[in-house]
Structure formats: C-alpha cells, structure tokens
C-alpha cells in the first residue's frame, strides 16, 4: 500500500468482511480515537463493534463508491446493504499520521424507499 487512500480502502474492506482485528493491526496508529456516537471513543471498542457487525451481517454488501485524499485526510463514500436493514450511504473520514490512521469519523444515512432527488445518493 503506497498511499493513505489505498490504506483507508483496505482498512474498510478488511473490516467489512470480518477481519477488523487485521485491519487495526495493519493500519491503526497509537493513539487512535474515533467519533462514532454509538460507541466509546477508543480503538478496541470500535474494532470489536466492527467484528460483531460482520458476524451479525455476513452477507451484507459493501461497495466503495469514491475516495478522496487531501494531505493527511482521506474520505470514502460507500454503499452498504445489510441483509435485513435499509441500504445506507456512508461517509468515512480518516486522519493519518506516519501512514497510520489516528482518527476516524463515520456518518451514515438510510436510503429512502422513495427518493425525491432524481440523482440518488450514489
């Protein structure tokens, strides 16, 4: 992996398929914090939550739509289709230091059944 953009993409792909421990081992620095409102802000809690999500949803579809890199920040816009839940548009923002993720934000929005906007969310 030569760029932070590639590192961020591989991190998410590993986590989505249930390899969050490997994703954290390869790509997460120390100290690490995240800003997901539903979990404590430490890396271990988020890693376990990602692992449990992969176990609960083994057949979910995860597709990266676009990736942007600006200095030490990488943003990834993704499509997630859980097995029994509405499809989601998700944005992850990674902050890197020395080629390691040191901070992470993630935001999601359910895709409505009926969309007013003719351009969609992806």
Secondary structure, 3 states (H helix, E strand, C coil): CCCHHHHHHHHHHHHHCCCHHHHHHHHEEEEEEECCCCCCCCHHHHHHHHHHHHHHCCCCEEEEEEEEEECCEEEEEEEEECCCCCCEEEEEEEEEECCEEEEEEEEEEECCCCCCCCCCCC
